[in-house]
């Protein structure tokens, strides 16, 4: 009888400890998981923007392409395929495309000719894509990523 009574006394002080531990640990674990999701999405979007820049570079390197607007359309089309829930206007608003010649001067289209006509075959052409991360962000758990832009550069030879 005495043994049974001692066992009851030992169980009572520990009763509910698991619930308290869970109540303390669950918010911390949820915060870590949501932060990991946010940072993981940022890395995924950065890779997608890098791929879009390469697609724009491939497009700009063709001799048949003469207008900067055609290169931007190729970049926006790539991003539209990657993020089908966003409209073209949302992607256009979040995306900036710069095209530079081998000396780093930005090219601009004029009414008479396209900017890429000034880049000779064999010279390099640079495509810089800047994208607003907030356009595709799922959560706002990690405040450091708020307002971030992703910028990637691709350099290819015009042929």
Secondary structure as GFF3:
##gff-version 3
##sequence-region A 1 159
A	DSSP	alpha_helix	2	14	.	.	.	ID=ss1
A	DSSP	alpha_helix	17	60	.	.	.	ID=ss2
A	DSSP	alpha_helix	68	82	.	.	.	ID=ss3
A	DSSP	alpha_helix	88	94	.	.	.	ID=ss4
A	DSSP	beta_strand	95	100	.	.	.	ID=ss5
A	DSSP	three_ten_helix	115	118	.	.	.	ID=ss6
A	DSSP	beta_strand	124	132	.	.	.	ID=ss7
A	DSSP	three_ten_helix	133	135	.	.	.	ID=ss8
A	DSSP	three_ten_helix	143	145	.	.	.	ID=ss9
A	DSSP	beta_strand	149	157	.	.	.	ID=ss10
###
